[in-house]
Amino acid sequence: MTYQPAPIDNSHIELSAEVQKLVEMLARNNHELWAKGRMAEGWTFGDVKDGAKKTTPLLVPYEDLPESEKEYDRQMAVEALKTIVALGGTITV
């Protein structure tokens, strides 16, 4: 396989404190979108992830997620916001 990921370079972008306040709201919403999608595909809560049975322990409210999962959602939100700015967009809070 020769695939080489080439995301937009947003490493030079620093988000303002005001924009940083959006991160937790976006992270929560990302989880809600993910959970809604899984449920629409027939996934349900289960103690372990099982692709065949379509169960996952992550079908819980955001506040009940393990911190590692919340941090993943936060990082995706940060990357999206930084990419918007890197592409020339502005974020007004």
PDB file of N, CA, C and O in Angstrom:
ATOM      1  N   MET A   1       0.848  -1.183   0.000  1.00  0.00           N
ATOM      2  CA  MET A   1       0.000   0.000   0.000  1.00  0.00           C
ATOM      3  C   MET A   1       0.891   1.244   0.000  1.00  0.00           C
ATOM      4  O   MET A   1       1.873   1.310   0.741  1.00  0.00           O
ATOM      5  N   THR A   2       0.551   2.212  -0.821  1.00  0.00           N
ATOM      6  CA  THR A   2       1.379   3.410  -0.943  1.00  0.00           C
ATOM      7  C   THR A   2       0.672   4.669  -0.458  1.00  0.00           C
ATOM      8  O   THR A   2       1.164   5.778  -0.670  1.00  0.00           O
ATOM      9  N   TYR A   3      -0.454   4.511   0.178  1.00  0.00           N
ATOM     10  CA  TYR A   3      -1.197   5.679   0.685  1.00  0.00           C
ATOM     11  C   TYR A   3      -0.352   6.460   1.686  1.00  0.00           C
ATOM     12  O   TYR A   3       0.185   5.890   2.636  1.00  0.00           O
ATOM     13  N   GLN A   4      -0.240   7.754   1.468  1.00  0.00           N
ATOM     14  CA  GLN A   4       0.476   8.647   2.369  1.00  0.00           C
ATOM     15  C   GLN A   4      -0.473   9.767   2.791  1.00  0.00           C
ATOM     16  O   GLN A   4      -0.726  10.680   2.005  1.00  0.00           O
ATOM     17  N   PRO A   5      -1.001   9.716   4.010  1.00  0.00           N
ATOM     18  CA  PRO A   5      -1.914  10.784   4.454  1.00  0.00           C
ATOM     19  C   PRO A   5      -1.245  12.153   4.333  1.00  0.00           C
ATOM     20  O   PRO A   5      -0.065  12.306   4.648  1.00  0.00           O
ATOM     21  N   ALA A   6      -1.996  13.130   3.880  1.00  0.00           N
ATOM     22  CA  ALA A   6      -1.474  14.484   3.695  1.00  0.00           C
ATOM     23  C   ALA A   6      -2.501  15.503   4.186  1.00  0.00           C
ATOM     24  O   ALA A   6      -3.087  16.234   3.387  1.00  0.00           O
ATOM     25  N   PRO A   7      -2.717  15.550   5.505  1.00  0.00           N
ATOM     26  CA  PRO A   7      -3.686  16.527   6.014  1.00  0.00           C
ATOM     27  C   PRO A   7      -3.178  17.952   5.810  1.00  0.00           C
ATOM     28  O   PRO A   7      -1.980  18.177   5.639  1.00  0.00           O
ATOM     29  N   ILE A   8      -4.090  18.892   5.831  1.00  0.00           N
ATOM     30  CA  ILE A   8      -3.734  20.306   5.724  1.00  0.00           C
ATOM     31  C   ILE A   8      -2.866  20.661   6.928  1.00  0.00           C
ATOM     32  O   ILE A   8      -3.192  20.309   8.061  1.00  0.00           O
ATOM     33  N   ASP A   9      -1.782  21.346   6.680  1.00  0.00           N
ATOM     34  CA  ASP A   9      -0.881  21.731   7.772  1.00  0.00           C
ATOM     35  C   ASP A   9      -1.513  22.862   8.572  1.00  0.00           C
ATOM     36  O   ASP A   9      -1.621  23.993   8.100  1.00  0.00           O
ATOM     37  N   ASN A  10      -1.922  22.537   9.778  1.00  0.00           N
ATOM     38  CA  ASN A  10      -2.487  23.559  10.651  1.00  0.00           C
ATOM     39  C   ASN A  10      -1.650  23.694  11.925  1.00  0.00           C
ATOM     40  O   ASN A  10      -2.110  24.243  12.926  1.00  0.00           O
ATOM     41  N   SER A  11      -0.419  23.187  11.873  1.00  0.00           N
ATOM     42  CA  SER A  11       0.436  23.162  13.057  1.00  0.00           C
ATOM     43  C   SER A  11       0.836  24.557  13.539  1.00  0.00           C
ATOM     44  O   SER A  11       1.210  24.731  14.699  1.00  0.00           O
ATOM     45  N   HIS A  12       0.758  25.532  12.665  1.00  0.00           N
ATOM     46  CA  HIS A  12       1.131  26.895  13.030  1.00  0.00           C
ATOM     47  C   HIS A  12      -0.039  27.697  13.598  1.00  0.00           C
ATOM     48  O   HIS A  12       0.144  28.841  14.014  1.00  0.00           O
ATOM     49  N   ILE A  13      -1.220  27.122  13.621  1.00  0.00           N
ATOM     50  CA  ILE A  13      -2.413  27.828  14.077  1.00  0.00           C
ATOM     51  C   ILE A  13      -2.562  27.694  15.593  1.00  0.00           C
ATOM     52  O   ILE A  13      -2.468  26.602  16.153  1.00  0.00           O
ATOM     53  N   GLU A  14      -2.793  28.825  16.230  1.00  0.00           N
ATOM     54  CA  GLU A  14      -3.108  28.822  17.656  1.00  0.00           C
ATOM     55  C   GLU A  14      -4.513  29.385  17.807  1.00  0.00           C
ATOM     56  O   GLU A  14      -4.827  30.451  17.277  1.00  0.00           O
ATOM     57  N   LEU A  15      -5.343  28.668  18.526  1.00  0.00           N
ATOM     58  CA  LEU A  15      -6.721  29.094  18.722  1.00  0.00           C
ATOM     59  C   LEU A  15      -6.808  30.051  19.908  1.00  0.00           C
ATOM     60  O   LEU A  15      -6.151  29.859  20.931  1.00  0.00           O
ATOM     61  N   SER A  16      -7.616  31.064  19.754  1.00  0.00           N
ATOM     62  CA  SER A  16      -7.799  32.022  20.846  1.00  0.00           C
ATOM     63  C   SER A  16      -8.527  31.351  22.010  1.00  0.00           C
ATOM     64  O   SER A  16      -9.134  30.292  21.848  1.00  0.00           O
ATOM     65  N   ALA A  17      -8.461  31.967  23.158  1.00  0.00           N
ATOM     66  CA  ALA A  17      -9.149  31.443  24.344  1.00  0.00           C
ATOM     67  C   ALA A  17     -10.652  31.368  24.096  1.00  0.00           C
ATOM     68  O   ALA A  17     -11.316  30.443  24.564  1.00  0.00           O
ATOM     69  N   GLU A  18     -11.184  32.333  23.367  1.00  0.00           N
ATOM     70  CA  GLU A  18     -12.617  32.339  23.075  1.00  0.00           C
ATOM     71  C   GLU A  18     -13.001  31.145  22.203  1.00  0.00           C
ATOM     72  O   GLU A  18     -14.022  30.499  22.436  1.00  0.00           O
ATOM     73  N   VAL A  19     -12.186  30.863  21.212  1.00  0.00           N
ATOM     74  CA  VAL A  19     -12.459  29.733  20.322  1.00  0.00           C
ATOM     75  C   VAL A  19     -12.248  28.420  21.076  1.00  0.00           C
ATOM     76  O   VAL A  19     -12.981  27.456  20.855  1.00  0.00           O
ATOM     77  N   GLN A  20     -11.264  28.376  21.954  1.00  0.00           N
ATOM     78  CA  GLN A  20     -11.022  27.167  22.749  1.00  0.00           C
ATOM     79  C   GLN A  20     -12.256  26.778  23.555  1.00  0.00           C
ATOM     80  O   GLN A  20     -12.467  25.597  23.833  1.00  0.00           O
ATOM     81  N   LYS A  21     -13.066  27.750  23.930  1.00  0.00           N
ATOM     82  CA  LYS A  21     -14.288  27.466  24.689  1.00  0.00           C
ATOM     83  C   LYS A  21     -15.275  26.633  23.876  1.00  0.00           C
ATOM     84  O   LYS A  21     -16.126  25.948  24.445  1.00  0.00           O
ATOM     85  N   LEU A  22     -15.167  26.687  22.565  1.00  0.00           N
ATOM     86  CA  LEU A  22     -16.047  25.905  21.690  1.00  0.00           C
ATOM     87  C   LEU A  22     -15.676  24.425  21.660  1.00  0.00           C
ATOM     88  O   LEU A  22     -16.509  23.583  21.325  1.00  0.00           O
ATOM     89  N   VAL A  23     -14.444  24.109  22.003  1.00  0.00           N
ATOM     90  CA  VAL A  23     -13.936  22.752  21.841  1.00  0.00           C
ATOM     91  C   VAL A  23     -14.792  21.733  22.574  1.00  0.00           C
ATOM     92  O   VAL A  23     -15.157  20.715  21.986  1.00  0.00           O
ATOM     93  N   GLU A  24     -15.122  21.969  23.836  1.00  0.00           N
ATOM     94  CA  GLU A  24     -15.893  20.991  24.599  1.00  0.00           C
ATOM     95  C   GLU A  24     -17.294  20.815  24.018  1.00  0.00           C
ATOM     96  O   GLU A  24     -17.815  19.700  23.976  1.00  0.00           O
ATOM     97  N   MET A  25     -17.904  21.913  23.571  1.00  0.00           N
ATOM     98  CA  MET A  25     -19.234  21.803  22.959  1.00  0.00           C
ATOM     99  C   MET A  25     -19.175  20.999  21.666  1.00  0.00           C
ATOM    100  O   MET A  25     -20.048  20.171  21.404  1.00  0.00           O
ATOM    101  N   LEU A  26     -18.144  21.243  20.858  1.00  0.00           N
ATOM    102  CA  LEU A  26     -17.988  20.491  19.609  1.00  0.00           C
ATOM    103  C   LEU A  26     -17.659  19.030  19.882  1.00  0.00           C
ATOM    104  O   LEU A  26     -18.151  18.144  19.184  1.00  0.00           O
ATOM    105  N   ALA A  27     -16.838  18.772  20.885  1.00  0.00           N
ATOM    106  CA  ALA A  27     -16.495  17.393  21.235  1.00  0.00           C
ATOM    107  C   ALA A  27     -17.749  16.629  21.648  1.00  0.00           C
ATOM    108  O   ALA A  27     -17.962  15.494  21.221  1.00  0.00           O
ATOM    109  N   ARG A  28     -18.571  17.254  22.475  1.00  0.00           N
ATOM    110  CA  ARG A  28     -19.829  16.625  22.901  1.00  0.00           C
ATOM    111  C   ARG A  28     -20.712  16.351  21.688  1.00  0.00           C
ATOM    112  O   ARG A  28     -21.296  15.274  21.567  1.00  0.00           O
ATOM    113  N   ASN A  29     -20.806  17.329  20.792  1.00  0.00           N
ATOM    114  CA  ASN A  29     -21.642  17.152  19.611  1.00  0.00           C
ATOM    115  C   ASN A  29     -21.097  16.054  18.701  1.00  0.00           C
ATOM    116  O   ASN A  29     -21.870  15.288  18.125  1.00  0.00           O
ATOM    117  N   ASN A  30     -19.766  15.973  18.565  1.00  0.00           N
ATOM    118  CA  ASN A  30     -19.165  14.894  17.766  1.00  0.00           C
ATOM    119  C   ASN A  30     -19.579  13.535  18.310  1.00  0.00           C
ATOM    120  O   ASN A  30     -19.915  12.628  17.548  1.00  0.00           O
ATOM    121  N   HIS A  31     -19.553  13.400  19.629  1.00  0.00           N
ATOM    122  CA  HIS A  31     -19.969  12.125  20.230  1.00  0.00           C
ATOM    123  C   HIS A  31     -21.443  11.859  19.951  1.00  0.00           C
ATOM    124  O   HIS A  31     -21.820  10.737  19.615  1.00  0.00           O
ATOM    125  N   GLU A  32     -22.274  12.884  20.087  1.00  0.00           N
ATOM    126  CA  GLU A  32     -23.709  12.718  19.835  1.00  0.00           C
ATOM    127  C   GLU A  32     -23.962  12.291  18.389  1.00  0.00           C
ATOM    128  O   GLU A  32     -24.796  11.422  18.134  1.00  0.00           O
ATOM    129  N   LEU A  33     -23.248  12.896  17.449  1.00  0.00           N
ATOM    130  CA  LEU A  33     -23.398  12.512  16.035  1.00  0.00           C
ATOM    131  C   LEU A  33     -22.954  11.074  15.811  1.00  0.00           C
ATOM    132  O   LEU A  33     -23.622  10.305  15.120  1.00  0.00           O
ATOM    133  N   TRP A  34     -21.813  10.719  16.406  1.00  0.00           N
ATOM    134  CA  TRP A  34     -21.310   9.354  16.283  1.00  0.00           C
ATOM    135  C   TRP A  34     -22.322   8.359  16.849  1.00  0.00           C
ATOM    136  O   TRP A  34     -22.640   7.357  16.209  1.00  0.00           O
ATOM    137  N   ALA A  35     -22.827   8.640  18.056  1.00  0.00           N
ATOM    138  CA  ALA A  35     -23.767   7.728  18.714  1.00  0.00           C
ATOM    139  C   ALA A  35     -25.064   7.597  17.910  1.00  0.00           C
ATOM    140  O   ALA A  35     -25.598   6.499  17.757  1.00  0.00           O
ATOM    141  N   LYS A  36     -25.554   8.706  17.408  1.00  0.00           N
ATOM    142  CA  LYS A  36     -26.780   8.669  16.600  1.00  0.00           C
ATOM    143  C   LYS A  36     -26.570   7.801  15.358  1.00  0.00           C
ATOM    144  O   LYS A  36     -27.438   7.008  14.994  1.00  0.00           O
ATOM    145  N   GLY A  37     -25.425   7.956  14.718  1.00  0.00           N
ATOM    146  CA  GLY A  37     -25.113   7.155  13.534  1.00  0.00           C
ATOM    147  C   GLY A  37     -25.024   5.672  13.847  1.00  0.00           C
ATOM    148  O   GLY A  37     -25.553   4.844  13.105  1.00  0.00           O
ATOM    149  N   ARG A  38     -24.353   5.331  14.947  1.00  0.00           N
ATOM    150  CA  ARG A  38     -24.241   3.917  15.328  1.00  0.00           C
ATOM    151  C   ARG A  38     -25.612   3.330  15.630  1.00  0.00           C
ATOM    152  O   ARG A  38     -25.931   2.222  15.200  1.00  0.00           O
ATOM    153  N   MET A  39     -26.415   4.075  16.365  1.00  0.00           N
ATOM    154  CA  MET A  39     -27.752   3.575  16.694  1.00  0.00           C
ATOM    155  C   MET A  39     -28.584   3.371  15.432  1.00  0.00           C
ATOM    156  O   MET A  39     -29.352   2.413  15.338  1.00  0.00           O
ATOM    157  N   ALA A  40     -28.433   4.266  14.468  1.00  0.00           N
ATOM    158  CA  ALA A  40     -29.165   4.124  13.203  1.00  0.00           C
ATOM    159  C   ALA A  40     -28.710   2.880  12.452  1.00  0.00           C
ATOM    160  O   ALA A  40     -29.472   2.313  11.668  1.00  0.00           O
ATOM    161  N   GLU A  41     -27.470   2.450  12.686  1.00  0.00           N
ATOM    162  CA  GLU A  41     -26.941   1.239  12.064  1.00  0.00           C
ATOM    163  C   GLU A  41     -27.269  -0.017  12.867  1.00  0.00           C
ATOM    164  O   GLU A  41     -26.878  -1.120  12.483  1.00  0.00           O
ATOM    165  N   GLY A  42     -27.984   0.144  13.977  1.00  0.00           N
ATOM    166  CA  GLY A  42     -28.384  -1.009  14.770  1.00  0.00           C
ATOM    167  C   GLY A  42     -27.485  -1.337  15.947  1.00  0.00           C
ATOM    168  O   GLY A  42     -27.675  -2.368  16.591  1.00  0.00           O
ATOM    169  N   TRP A  43     -26.506  -0.482  16.247  1.00  0.00           N
ATOM    170  CA  TRP A  43     -25.627  -0.723  17.385  1.00  0.00           C
ATOM    171  C   TRP A  43     -26.360  -0.428  18.690  1.00  0.00           C
ATOM    172  O   TRP A  43     -27.234   0.438  18.745  1.00  0.00           O
ATOM    173  N   THR A  44     -25.992  -1.160  19.735  1.00  0.00           N
ATOM    174  CA  THR A  44     -26.556  -0.957  21.066  1.00  0.00           C
ATOM    175  C   THR A  44     -25.424  -0.965  22.093  1.00  0.00           C
ATOM    176  O   THR A  44     -24.285  -1.321  21.791  1.00  0.00           O
ATOM    177  N   PHE A  45     -25.769  -0.567  23.299  1.00  0.00           N
ATOM    178  CA  PHE A  45     -24.793  -0.588  24.383  1.00  0.00           C
ATOM    179  C   PHE A  45     -24.458  -2.031  24.738  1.00  0.00           C
ATOM    180  O   PHE A  45     -25.327  -2.903  24.745  1.00  0.00           O
ATOM    181  N   GLY A  46     -23.191  -2.264  25.029  1.00  0.00           N
ATOM    182  CA  GLY A  46     -22.726  -3.566  25.507  1.00  0.00           C
ATOM    183  C   GLY A  46     -21.445  -3.364  26.280  1.00  0.00           C
ATOM    184  O   GLY A  46     -20.740  -2.376  26.073  1.00  0.00           O
ATOM    185  N   ASP A  47     -21.140  -4.282  27.162  1.00  0.00           N
ATOM    186  CA  ASP A  47     -19.949  -4.140  27.999  1.00  0.00           C
ATOM    187  C   ASP A  47     -18.645  -4.176  27.213  1.00  0.00           C
ATOM    188  O   ASP A  47     -17.632  -3.634  27.654  1.00  0.00           O
ATOM    189  N   VAL A  48     -18.674  -4.818  26.047  1.00  0.00           N
ATOM    190  CA  VAL A  48     -17.492  -4.872  25.187  1.00  0.00           C
ATOM    191  C   VAL A  48     -17.895  -4.569  23.753  1.00  0.00           C
ATOM    192  O   VAL A  48     -19.037  -4.790  23.351  1.00  0.00           O
ATOM    193  N   LYS A  49     -16.931  -4.056  22.988  1.00  0.00           N
ATOM    194  CA  LYS A  49     -17.210  -3.815  21.574  1.00  0.00           C
ATOM    195  C   LYS A  49     -17.213  -5.151  20.853  1.00  0.00           C
ATOM    196  O   LYS A  49     -16.274  -5.939  20.967  1.00  0.00           O
ATOM    197  N   ASP A  50     -18.278  -5.391  20.114  1.00  0.00           N
ATOM    198  CA  ASP A  50     -18.421  -6.627  19.343  1.00  0.00           C
ATOM    199  C   ASP A  50     -19.051  -6.255  18.012  1.00  0.00           C
ATOM    200  O   ASP A  50     -20.247  -5.971  17.937  1.00  0.00           O
ATOM    201  N   GLY A  51     -18.240  -6.258  16.965  1.00  0.00           N
ATOM    202  CA  GLY A  51     -18.731  -5.876  15.645  1.00  0.00           C
ATOM    203  C   GLY A  51     -19.825  -6.777  15.111  1.00  0.00           C
ATOM    204  O   GLY A  51     -20.734  -6.309  14.425  1.00  0.00           O
ATOM    205  N   ALA A  52     -19.750  -8.053  15.414  1.00  0.00           N
ATOM    206  CA  ALA A  52     -20.765  -8.997  14.937  1.00  0.00           C
ATOM    207  C   ALA A  52     -22.105  -8.762  15.619  1.00  0.00           C
ATOM    208  O   ALA A  52     -23.157  -8.823  14.982  1.00  0.00           O
ATOM    209  N   LYS A  53     -22.057  -8.494  16.921  1.00  0.00           N
ATOM    210  CA  LYS A  53     -23.292  -8.252  17.682  1.00  0.00           C
ATOM    211  C   LYS A  53     -23.711  -6.787  17.665  1.00  0.00           C
ATOM    212  O   LYS A  53     -24.798  -6.433  18.124  1.00  0.00           O
ATOM    213  N   LYS A  54     -22.834  -5.943  17.130  1.00  0.00           N
ATOM    214  CA  LYS A  54     -23.056  -4.494  17.098  1.00  0.00           C
ATOM    215  C   LYS A  54     -23.310  -3.941  18.498  1.00  0.00           C
ATOM    216  O   LYS A  54     -24.309  -3.267  18.748  1.00  0.00           O
ATOM    217  N   THR A  55     -22.384  -4.241  19.398  1.00  0.00           N
ATOM    218  CA  THR A  55     -22.449  -3.671  20.741  1.00  0.00           C
ATOM    219  C   THR A  55     -21.170  -2.890  21.023  1.00  0.00           C
ATOM    220  O   THR A  55     -20.097  -3.229  20.524  1.00  0.00           O
ATOM    221  N   THR A  56     -21.298  -1.849  21.822  1.00  0.00           N
ATOM    222  CA  THR A  56     -20.152  -1.038  22.206  1.00  0.00           C
ATOM    223  C   THR A  56     -20.417  -0.391  23.562  1.00  0.00           C
ATOM    224  O   THR A  56     -21.541   0.024  23.844  1.00  0.00           O
ATOM    225  N   PRO A  57     -19.393  -0.306  24.394  1.00  0.00           N
ATOM    226  CA  PRO A  57     -19.560   0.356  25.684  1.00  0.00           C
ATOM    227  C   PRO A  57     -19.554   1.884  25.580  1.00  0.00           C
ATOM    228  O   PRO A  57     -19.710   2.575  26.587  1.00  0.00           O
ATOM    229  N   LEU A  58     -19.375   2.406  24.374  1.00  0.00           N
ATOM    230  CA  LEU A  58     -19.299   3.853  24.197  1.00  0.00           C
ATOM    231  C   LEU A  58     -20.633   4.507  23.870  1.00  0.00           C
ATOM    232  O   LEU A  58     -20.695   5.723  23.688  1.00  0.00           O
ATOM    233  N   LEU A  59     -21.695   3.723  23.793  1.00  0.00           N
ATOM    234  CA  LEU A  59     -23.024   4.305  23.562  1.00  0.00           C
ATOM    235  C   LEU A  59     -23.599   4.761  24.898  1.00  0.00           C
ATOM    236  O   LEU A  59     -24.561   4.198  25.420  1.00  0.00           O
ATOM    237  N   VAL A  60     -22.972   5.797  25.423  1.00  0.00           N
ATOM    238  CA  VAL A  60     -23.368   6.412  26.689  1.00  0.00           C
ATOM    239  C   VAL A  60     -23.310   7.922  26.507  1.00  0.00           C
ATOM    240  O   VAL A  60     -22.694   8.405  25.557  1.00  0.00           O
ATOM    241  N   PRO A  61     -23.944   8.676  27.407  1.00  0.00           N
ATOM    242  CA  PRO A  61     -23.818  10.131  27.322  1.00  0.00           C
ATOM    243  C   PRO A  61     -22.345  10.557  27.395  1.00  0.00           C
ATOM    244  O   PRO A  61     -21.517   9.885  28.010  1.00  0.00           O
ATOM    245  N   TYR A  62     -22.050  11.667  26.766  1.00  0.00           N
ATOM    246  CA  TYR A  62     -20.680  12.176  26.708  1.00  0.00           C
ATOM    247  C   TYR A  62     -20.018  12.223  28.073  1.00  0.00           C
ATOM    248  O   TYR A  62     -18.863  11.822  28.222  1.00  0.00           O
ATOM    249  N   GLU A  63     -20.747  12.714  29.076  1.00  0.00           N
ATOM    250  CA  GLU A  63     -20.149  12.855  30.404  1.00  0.00           C
ATOM    251  C   GLU A  63     -19.772  11.510  31.028  1.00  0.00           C
ATOM    252  O   GLU A  63     -18.981  11.469  31.971  1.00  0.00           O
ATOM    253  N   ASP A  64     -20.326  10.417  30.517  1.00  0.00           N
ATOM    254  CA  ASP A  64     -20.017   9.091  31.036  1.00  0.00           C
ATOM    255  C   ASP A  64     -18.903   8.372  30.270  1.00  0.00           C
ATOM    256  O   ASP A  64     -18.524   7.256  30.623  1.00  0.00           O
ATOM    257  N   LEU A  65     -18.385   9.008  29.231  1.00  0.00           N
ATOM    258  CA  LEU A  65     -17.294   8.408  28.459  1.00  0.00           C
ATOM    259  C   LEU A  65     -16.013   8.382  29.273  1.00  0.00           C
ATOM    260  O   LEU A  65     -15.810   9.224  30.147  1.00  0.00           O
ATOM    261  N   PRO A  66     -15.148   7.419  28.988  1.00  0.00           N
ATOM    262  CA  PRO A  66     -13.809   7.463  29.583  1.00  0.00           C
ATOM    263  C   PRO A  66     -13.102   8.741  29.117  1.00  0.00           C
ATOM    264  O   PRO A  66     -13.361   9.231  28.017  1.00  0.00           O
ATOM    265  N   GLU A  67     -12.228   9.268  29.941  1.00  0.00           N
ATOM    266  CA  GLU A  67     -11.527  10.509  29.599  1.00  0.00           C
ATOM    267  C   GLU A  67     -10.762  10.374  28.282  1.00  0.00           C
ATOM    268  O   GLU A  67     -10.652  11.346  27.536  1.00  0.00           O
ATOM    269  N   SER A  68     -10.239   9.202  27.990  1.00  0.00           N
ATOM    270  CA  SER A  68      -9.498   9.013  26.740  1.00  0.00           C
ATOM    271  C   SER A  68     -10.392   9.231  25.519  1.00  0.00           C
ATOM    272  O   SER A  68      -9.938   9.768  24.509  1.00  0.00           O
ATOM    273  N   GLU A  69     -11.644   8.822  25.603  1.00  0.00           N
ATOM    274  CA  GLU A  69     -12.582   9.026  24.494  1.00  0.00           C
ATOM    275  C   GLU A  69     -12.972  10.490  24.375  1.00  0.00           C
ATOM    276  O   GLU A  69     -13.088  11.011  23.266  1.00  0.00           O
ATOM    277  N   LYS A  70     -13.177  11.159  25.500  1.00  0.00           N
ATOM    278  CA  LYS A  70     -13.477  12.595  25.472  1.00  0.00           C
ATOM    279  C   LYS A  70     -12.315  13.356  24.845  1.00  0.00           C
ATOM    280  O   LYS A  70     -12.520  14.271  24.047  1.00  0.00           O
ATOM    281  N   GLU A  71     -11.094  12.971  25.211  1.00  0.00           N
ATOM    282  CA  GLU A  71      -9.914  13.656  24.677  1.00  0.00           C
ATOM    283  C   GLU A  71      -9.809  13.450  23.167  1.00  0.00           C
ATOM    284  O   GLU A  71      -9.406  14.365  22.449  1.00  0.00           O
ATOM    285  N   TYR A  72     -10.161  12.276  22.682  1.00  0.00           N
ATOM    286  CA  TYR A  72     -10.172  12.033  21.238  1.00  0.00           C
ATOM    287  C   TYR A  72     -11.157  12.990  20.559  1.00  0.00           C
ATOM    288  O   TYR A  72     -10.825  13.616  19.553  1.00  0.00           O
ATOM    289  N   ASP A  73     -12.362  13.100  21.110  1.00  0.00           N
ATOM    290  CA  ASP A  73     -13.368  14.002  20.539  1.00  0.00           C
ATOM    291  C   ASP A  73     -12.892  15.453  20.597  1.00  0.00           C
ATOM    292  O   ASP A  73     -13.107  16.215  19.655  1.00  0.00           O
ATOM    293  N   ARG A  74     -12.250  15.835  21.692  1.00  0.00           N
ATOM    294  CA  ARG A  74     -11.725  17.203  21.813  1.00  0.00           C
ATOM    295  C   ARG A  74     -10.662  17.463  20.750  1.00  0.00           C
ATOM    296  O   ARG A  74     -10.652  18.516  20.112  1.00  0.00           O
ATOM    297  N   GLN A  75      -9.770  16.495  20.569  1.00  0.00           N
ATOM    298  CA  GLN A  75      -8.697  16.686  19.591  1.00  0.00           C
ATOM    299  C   GLN A  75      -9.249  16.816  18.180  1.00  0.00           C
ATOM    300  O   GLN A  75      -8.737  17.608  17.389  1.00  0.00           O
ATOM    301  N   MET A  76     -10.281  16.054  17.854  1.00  0.00           N
ATOM    302  CA  MET A  76     -10.889  16.176  16.529  1.00  0.00           C
ATOM    303  C   MET A  76     -11.517  17.557  16.356  1.00  0.00           C
ATOM    304  O   MET A  76     -11.452  18.134  15.270  1.00  0.00           O
ATOM    305  N   ALA A  77     -12.123  18.090  17.412  1.00  0.00           N
ATOM    306  CA  ALA A  77     -12.708  19.429  17.357  1.00  0.00           C
ATOM    307  C   ALA A  77     -11.618  20.475  17.153  1.00  0.00           C
ATOM    308  O   ALA A  77     -11.768  21.376  16.327  1.00  0.00           O
ATOM    309  N   VAL A  78     -10.521  20.362  17.901  1.00  0.00           N
ATOM    310  CA  VAL A  78      -9.408  21.299  17.767  1.00  0.00           C
ATOM    311  C   VAL A  78      -8.859  21.260  16.347  1.00  0.00           C
ATOM    312  O   VAL A  78      -8.630  22.306  15.740  1.00  0.00           O
ATOM    313  N   GLU A  79      -8.649  20.066  15.816  1.00  0.00           N
ATOM    314  CA  GLU A  79      -8.109  19.943  14.462  1.00  0.00           C
ATOM    315  C   GLU A  79      -9.039  20.564  13.424  1.00  0.00           C
ATOM    316  O   GLU A  79      -8.577  21.211  12.485  1.00  0.00           O
ATOM    317  N   ALA A  80     -10.339  20.371  13.587  1.00  0.00           N
ATOM    318  CA  ALA A  80     -11.294  20.964  12.643  1.00  0.00           C
ATOM    319  C   ALA A  80     -11.245  22.491  12.715  1.00  0.00           C
ATOM    320  O   ALA A  80     -11.219  23.159  11.681  1.00  0.00           O
ATOM    321  N   LEU A  81     -11.234  23.039  13.918  1.00  0.00           N
ATOM    322  CA  LEU A  81     -11.188  24.499  14.068  1.00  0.00           C
ATOM    323  C   LEU A  81      -9.891  25.071  13.504  1.00  0.00           C
ATOM    324  O   LEU A  81      -9.913  26.087  12.809  1.00  0.00           O
ATOM    325  N   LYS A  82      -8.771  24.432  13.794  1.00  0.00           N
ATOM    326  CA  LYS A  82      -7.494  24.902  13.279  1.00  0.00           C
ATOM    327  C   LYS A  82      -7.439  24.812  11.753  1.00  0.00           C
ATOM    328  O   LYS A  82      -6.841  25.670  11.102  1.00  0.00           O
ATOM    329  N   THR A  83      -8.052  23.789  11.187  1.00  0.00           N
ATOM    330  CA  THR A  83      -8.055  23.644   9.730  1.00  0.00           C
ATOM    331  C   THR A  83      -8.899  24.729   9.081  1.00  0.00           C
ATOM    332  O   THR A  83      -8.533  25.246   8.025  1.00  0.00           O
ATOM    333  N   ILE A  84     -10.017  25.079   9.691  1.00  0.00           N
ATOM    334  CA  ILE A  84     -10.834  26.185   9.164  1.00  0.00           C
ATOM    335  C   ILE A  84      -9.996  27.451   9.071  1.00  0.00           C
ATOM    336  O   ILE A  84     -10.019  28.146   8.055  1.00  0.00           O
ATOM    337  N   VAL A  85      -9.252  27.751  10.138  1.00  0.00           N
ATOM    338  CA  VAL A  85      -8.401  28.939  10.141  1.00  0.00           C
ATOM    339  C   VAL A  85      -7.279  28.808   9.126  1.00  0.00           C
ATOM    340  O   VAL A  85      -6.979  29.771   8.420  1.00  0.00           O
ATOM    341  N   ALA A  86      -6.652  27.644   9.033  1.00  0.00           N
ATOM    342  CA  ALA A  86      -5.569  27.435   8.076  1.00  0.00           C
ATOM    343  C   ALA A  86      -6.045  27.631   6.636  1.00  0.00           C
ATOM    344  O   ALA A  86      -5.265  28.033   5.772  1.00  0.00           O
ATOM    345  N   LEU A  87      -7.304  27.353   6.380  1.00  0.00           N
ATOM    346  CA  LEU A  87      -7.864  27.508   5.049  1.00  0.00           C
ATOM    347  C   LEU A  87      -8.324  28.952   4.766  1.00  0.00           C
ATOM    348  O   LEU A  87      -8.850  29.249   3.693  1.00  0.00           O
ATOM    349  N   GLY A  88      -8.116  29.832   5.743  1.00  0.00           N
ATOM    350  CA  GLY A  88      -8.461  31.240   5.533  1.00  0.00           C
ATOM    351  C   GLY A  88      -9.771  31.663   6.169  1.00  0.00           C
ATOM    352  O   GLY A  88     -10.178  32.819   6.049  1.00  0.00           O
ATOM    353  N   GLY A  89     -10.428  30.743   6.839  1.00  0.00           N
ATOM    354  CA  GLY A  89     -11.681  31.071   7.497  1.00  0.00           C
ATOM    355  C   GLY A  89     -11.452  31.778   8.822  1.00  0.00           C
ATOM    356  O   GLY A  89     -10.343  31.815   9.354  1.00  0.00           O
ATOM    357  N   THR A  90     -12.520  32.327   9.325  1.00  0.00           N
ATOM    358  CA  THR A  90     -12.461  32.953  10.640  1.00  0.00           C
ATOM    359  C   THR A  90     -13.550  32.337  11.512  1.00  0.00           C
ATOM    360  O   THR A  90     -14.587  31.889  11.024  1.00  0.00           O
ATOM    361  N   ILE A  91     -13.291  32.327  12.779  1.00  0.00           N
ATOM    362  CA  ILE A  91     -14.255  31.799  13.741  1.00  0.00           C
ATOM    363  C   ILE A  91     -14.573  32.929  14.711  1.00  0.00           C
ATOM    364  O   ILE A  91     -13.698  33.412  15.429  1.00  0.00           O
ATOM    365  N   THR A  92     -15.815  33.335  14.720  1.00  0.00           N
ATOM    366  CA  THR A  92     -16.246  34.408  15.596  1.00  0.00           C
ATOM    367  C   THR A  92     -17.106  33.818  16.692  1.00  0.00           C
ATOM    368  O   THR A  92     -18.055  33.077  16.433  1.00  0.00           O
ATOM    369  N   VAL A  93     -16.757  34.161  17.919  1.00  0.00           N
ATOM    370  CA  VAL A  93     -17.514  33.637  19.070  1.00  0.00           C
ATOM    371  C   VAL A  93     -18.301  34.778  19.690  1.00  0.00           C
ATOM    372  O   VAL A  93     -19.013  34.573  20.673  1.00  0.00           O
TER     373      VAL A  93
END
